[in-house]
Amino acid sequence: MSSETEIEWTIRGSQNYEINRHCSRCSTERPFASSHKFRLNANGSRLDAWLIYRCQICGKRWNCSVFERRSVSSLGQRDLQALQSNDPEYAVQQARVISAVSKSKLGKATCCFQLERRPVLVSDTTSSRLRLVILNPELLRVRLDAVLARGLCLSRKQIVKHAASGTLRIRGTGANTPKGLKKPVARDVVIEIESEAELQLSSLFDP
């Protein structure tokens, strides 16, 4: 008797600006998101400030420079207080500035999103049939391969490989092709996953 597991991911927009860049721990390109925290270093009357980013897959830290050797006296009291207190609105503002220059200097800025994961029907975690339903109620313009890569902790190249081999079977004409995987996620997408595949299936459930 076959068993079946269905998991639902809902894509939600995020104010957190992300930068796609190489992660030395993952050994591939990953999205880095602002942690909304700053690192400060004072050297006499000069101040260095970094906005701390983290890899969205492994959590590796990346300190992105906000400014270097800035005279403390040239900073407004409001800016200085925001840096010292890790003010979230100020962090978003700085991340927006960083995102604007990231294409040529730091990495590629990407559409920001989060995944809400919810088990709909779970018989057991080794079910012979696994069905993943991806919902995009806000119709965010985010690529399907980006969502699957984020959710399954894989690279986009690995997602293309698993789709070509049939490990991931995406419903829809042409959806399993590299071109189809690059398209924005529709309002809902249904994917069947081979339970015996070498995928990190626990990530289907993990927040």
KADALIN-V451041 format. One line per field, one symbol per residue. ss: DSSP state (2 for helix, 1 for strand, 0 for the rest). psi: psi as a letter, one per 30 degrees, with the letter a starting at -180 (. if undefined). A space follows every 10 residues. Layout:
ss->???
psi->???
//
This chain:
ss->0001111111 1110000111 1110000111 1111111111 1110011111 1111100000 1111111111 1222002222 2222200222 2222222222 2222200111 0011111111 1100000011 1111100000 0012222222 2200022222 2222200111 0000000222 2001000111 1110000000 2222000
psi->kllkkkkkkk kklkfjklkk lkjfefhlkl kkkkfgklkk jkjbgkkkkk kklkkfefgk kkjkkelkhk keffkleeee eeefghkeee eeeeeeeeef gfefefakkl kkllkkkkke jjelfhkfkk kkkkkiffhk ikkefeeeee eghlleeeee eeeefgekjk kkkgfgleee fflkkaekkk kkkkfflili fffefk.
//
